[in-house]
C-alpha cells in the first residue's frame, strides 16, 4: 500500500496526491477517492485534514513492513515525484536531483529556457514548491528533504 511506504520512511501523514501517485491511480482521481473511502470505512486510514491521509494502527498492522527494495530514494523519484510533474518540471527535478542548492537563473539557462521570458519557468517552480518538492528563494532552488526519504546520501 502506497501510504504504508510513505509511513515506513517517516511520512506518516501524507498528502493525498502523493499517495494517489504512488498507488498508480494518478489518472483517475474519482476512483482513487472511492478506493480511499472504502479503506477508511474498514478502519485502515484516517484523514487528518482535507488534503492528507494517515494509516491508523489497524492499517499499519494490516500493511506490515514494505519490501525494502521498494523503499529507496530512486523509487520515490520515479514513482511519486515524476508522476506528479510535467516534462519540464521533471527536467528541472533531474537537474537538481543531487540535493544541492542551485542558482535559479543558472538552472534556467542550462535547461534552455528563454532568459528574456522566465514566467513559464517560474510557474514550473511554483508548482514544484506547492507539491513540497523544492524550496526556493529569489535566487536559489533546492530539493526538499521530502524528496530524499532515506536521506540525501542514499
Buried (B, 14 or more C-beta within 10 A) or exposed (E): BBBBBBBBBEBBBBBBBBBBBBBEBBEEEEEBEEBBEEBBEEEBBEBEEEEBBBBBEEBBEBBEEBEEEEBBBEBBBEBBBBBBBEEBBBBBBEBBBEBEEBEBBEBBEEBEBEEEEBEEBEEBBEBBBEBBBBBBEEEBBBBBEBBBBBEEEE
